[in-house]
Amino acid sequence: MKQKIIKWIEQKVKDAGAKGCVFGLSGGIDSAVVGVLCKKAYPDKVLGLLMPCYSGEEDLKHAQELAKKFDIPTELVDLKTVNNELFVQLEGKAYDGKAMDLAIANLRPRLRMISLYYQANKLNYLVVGTGNRSESVMGYFTKYGDGGVDLLPLGGLLKSQVRELAEELGIPKVIIERKPSAGLWHGQTDEEEMGISYEMLDKIIVGLEKKKLAGLDKKLVDKVKQKMAATEHKRCLPPVFNP
């Protein structure tokens, strides 16, 4: 799987007439795996952006440790100030950094998308996203935020498969074992936000595909189905009216 994804990244970048890859390094497992795969595909043509914005201190620490271990060049883009200034313009008041409103939280991944595409345009790189299949099914990503990318090398892999790949790549255990979080606010975790564990979600996704749902919690199965339907717009191009 590792070699297949690396070759796929190489081909997609080549097909686009681009020179390399740019991606966000958050300190999480998905971004770590993507960063290492891109580094293997383009050893001298990668850039990892560190983009803290009310993130936990451990996020930046883990991202920097990963970059050092795999010799991934990075740039730091502190988005806290621009996030606060944009909030003032939108709301007419200062941001206290504590609100957990989704509209406010989603400013962060959208500012990260802008930063990634700035570097991509500047360097003629492609923006490589870190989303996986489990998150995609649930629509657990920000539209035109972390969903705004050119490539999704992990888009066909369940979270459990990403963990296996991380171990194969030698990603530090502290990153593999930490609770996944989109960093939308302090203490936020993916599983709490989605209301289901990745382990159960992956089982349900496989069960739905194979039409073998025996033994699975019906309420959770229905929850996944409802999420899939409600977030379909996030996985598709905008509808176009044809007169």
N, C-alpha and C positions, 0 to 999 in steps of 0.2 A: 504493500500500500504506500509506503514511504516513497519508494522510487517512482511509482506511478504518479503520485501527486507532484513530485519535483519535476518530472518530465512534462506534466500538464501545465505547470506554471511557466516553465521555459517556453513551451509552444505558444501559450496564450500571449505572453509578452512579445514574443517574436511576431506573431500574427498581427498584433496591434502596431507594430513598428516602433515599439517602446524600447527603452534601454535597461530597465530594472524595476524594482518594487519599492513602494513605500507603504508602511503599515503603522498602526498604533500599538505601542507596548504598554499594557495596563498593569502588568504584574500578575495577570490571570493565566489560566492554563491555555485557553484558546489562542490568545495573542502570542503566548510563548511558542506554541506549536507552529503557528503561522510564521512567526519571525524566523525560527530555525529552518523551516522548509524553504523559505525565500532565500535565506542566506546560502543554503546548499544549492539552490537553483542558480543564483546570481551572486557568487562570493564577493565580487567587488562593486556590485551595483544595487545595494539595498540601503534603506534608511528607516530606522525605527523612531517614531516620534513619541516622546514622553509628554503627556498633556494633562497634568494635574489640574483639577478644578474642584476644590472641596473634597479631594480624595483622601483616603487614609494614608498615613505616612508609610505603612508597610507596602502599599501598592507601588509607589515610586522606588522603594528599596528593592523589592523583588524584580521589578522591571530592569533596574540598573545592574543587578547581580546576573540576571539572565544575559543581558547584552554583553557584559564583561566575559562571561563564560564562553559564549559563542562568537565573540568578536564582531558584534553587530554595531555599526556606527549609529549614534543616536543624536537627536537634538531635543532640547527641552523647550517646550512652549507652555508657559504658565497662563492658563486661560481664566484665572480667577478675576482679574481686573476687567477684562473685556466682557465677561459674563455679568459682572456687577453693573457695568456701564450700560449694557444692553437692557438689563432689567429696569434700570432707572428710566430709560427711554420708553420702554413698554408700559411700565406701571406708574411712573411718576413719583417713585419713592425709592429709598435705598433698600438693598437686599441684605438681610441679616445673616444669610448663609445657613439658616435652619429650616426653612420651609420645605415640606416634602411634597408639594403639589407637583403632579406629573408634568404639567405644562412648563413649569419652571425647570424641573429636573431635565427635561428633554432639550433644553437649550444647550446643555453640555455636550452631548453626543453630536449635535448639529454644528457646534463650534469646532469640534474635533474634525468633523467631515470637511469643513472649510479649510482647516489647517493642512489636512492631508492632501487635498486637491491643489492647494497652493504649491506645495512641494512637488507634487506629481507634474503639474504644468511646468514648473521651473526646471525640473530635471528630465522631463520626458519619461517618467516612470508611470506604472499603473498602480492604482490604489488597491491594495489587497485586503479584503475584509476578513474578520475573524469569526463570523457567525457559523454555527453548526446546524445540523438538520433538526435536532430536538428543539432548538430555539425558533427555527423557521416555522415549524409546524404550529407552534403556539403563538406565532406572531410576536415573539418576545425580542423585539429590536425596535429601534426608533426609526420611523420612516424618514428618509433623507438625513439620517444621522449615521449610526453604525450600519444602517442598511444601504447607505449611499456609497457604493464601492464599484470597482471594475471586475474583480474576481472574488470568488468564494471557494477556496480550496478545501474547506471543511464543510461546505454546504451539503454534502451528501453523506456525512458521517454523524452518527448518533453521539451523544455526549460520552457514552461508555466507550465508544471506539476512539474518540479523541483522547481519552485517558490512556488507553492502550498504546496509542501512537506516541503520546508524550513520554511514556516509560521507555519505549523503543528509542526515542530520540535523545534520551538522557536528560530530560527536563528535571530540574531540582525538585525533590519530593515536597519541599515546603510549598511550591507552587501547585503541584498536582493535588495535594491533599487539602488545600485551603478551600473554604466555602466559596463557590462561584458567586460573583456579584457584578452587576453592570455599573456599579459606582454611582448610582443616581442620587443617593444621599447616604449619610453616615449610617453604617450598620445595616444597610439594605443588602439582601441576598436574593439570588435568582429564584430559589425554590420557594421562599416565603412569598415573593411577589407573584409567582405563577400559581401557588397553592398546590404544588405537587412536587415530589422528589424527581430528580433526573432518572433515577433507577426505575421508578414506576412509569414515568413518562415514556422511556425507551421501550419498556415492555408493551405498553399500550400501542405505541406507534407500530411496532412489529406485529402485534396482534391484529390491528386494524388492516394492515397490508395483507396478512396471511388469512384473514377472516377466521382467526382462532382466538376468541376472547374468553373462553372458559377459564374460570378461576380469577378473573380480573374484576376489580371493584367497578360495578356498573355506574356508580355516581361519578367516579373519576373518568371512566371511558366517555360518558356523556359530556363531562366537563371539557375533555380534550376535543371532542367532536364540535362542541359549541365554539370553542376558541378557534378551531380551524376555519369554521364558517365565518365567524365575525372578523377574522383578520385576513381573509382571502385577498382583500384589496392591497394589503402590504406586500404581497408576493407577486403581484401582477403589474403590468404597465397600466397607466391611467386609461380608463375607457375613453374612446374617441367617438363622438357623434358623427355619423355619416349621413349627410343630407340627401 
